Amino acid sequence: MVLMFLGLNPFIAALVAGFLSTTFSQRGSPVSSIRPAVAARLGALSGLMLFAMSTIFETLAVVVLHKGGEIRSEMLDKIQQAAARYPSPEVAPFLDFVKSPDGFTLILIASLAFGLAAFIVLGAVGGAVSAAIAGRRNRP
């Protein structure tokens, strides 16, 4: 979470969180090393926890600071910029759908699902990489 407050990309923060969780776990017992599969599970758990904490804090920020309208307009601007790059007749109905409350809700839920999957996978990759590096370092 601190990594994201420092301005790090959230996806990079998930990768680093998985890496650090395994590194700190291995630091407790330097004699034995963690297998990459176990480290991947530990990293995935840290990615899940990072996603949960960041979602809770962002939700609180939206509710307390009343930033819902601002976030909605930012998302719609980004979608319109992406749609402007692909001027085809199929884009206009999609844009109209996204501007509706139901469409915006669907896009929001889809982006949350993608973020959850990405944080878990990147955390697992970070944990496995950390275990692989530590395993090479601890070889006799």
Buried (B, 14 or more C-beta within 10 A) or exposed (E): EEBBEEEBEBBEBBBBBBBBBBBEBBEEEEEEBBEBEBBBBBBBBBBBBBBEEBBEEEEEEBEEEEEEEEEBEEBBEEBEEEBEEEEEEEBEEEBEEBEEEEBBEEBEEEEEEEBBEBBBBBBBBBBBBBBBBBBEEEEE
